[in-house]
Amino acid sequence: MILAVAAMALLVGVDQLIKYLVVRDFALGESRRFLHFGDTELMNLTYVRNNGAAFSSMSGQRAILIGLPVILLGVCVWAMWKYGRNSPFLKWNLTLVMAGGIGNLIDRIFRGGDVVDYLDIRLFHFAVFNFADCCICIGVFLILLYMLFDKSGKESPKEQPHA
């Protein structure tokens, strides 16, 4: 568990460092080419602020957008305590989800309810997002896979005695 907490702190630190650099070095709305193939832009760094959840849903609902992640972080802590010790895969993916949640929660609390976003996929039109969002999405996806395919917690049917 100590390694998971250390990894979580590292991921939150990386998230906050990138956001700090974006806020420091970019004007709001500014976009710079980041990954490109010739003249085709694959991904840019674009500084935007989002005061909503995914795709700006629930925009301006700061109390809900702080309260709900706090509750979900509590659920993740409970799940890690109850199940994470028996499953390293689950533990590390809960670590990803919690790190991303904490990273965005820090923004919501200390940036007036806004989250700093900067990863702008240009190959196809998509929302601008950040490192914390990546941690959450990857972690949740892998937890869902775990829940679908892990058979270690399932009880095998009891054999019926032959008469």
Protein Blocks (a to p, Z undefined) as FASTA:
>chain_A
ZZmmmmmmmmmmmmmmmmmmmmmmpcehiacdfbdghjbcfbdcdddddfbdehhiaihi
lmlmmmmmmmmmmmmmmmmmmmmmmmmklmmmmmmmmmmmmmmmmmmmmnoopacdfbdc
fkbccddddfklmmmmmmmmmmmmmmmmmcklpccddddddZZ
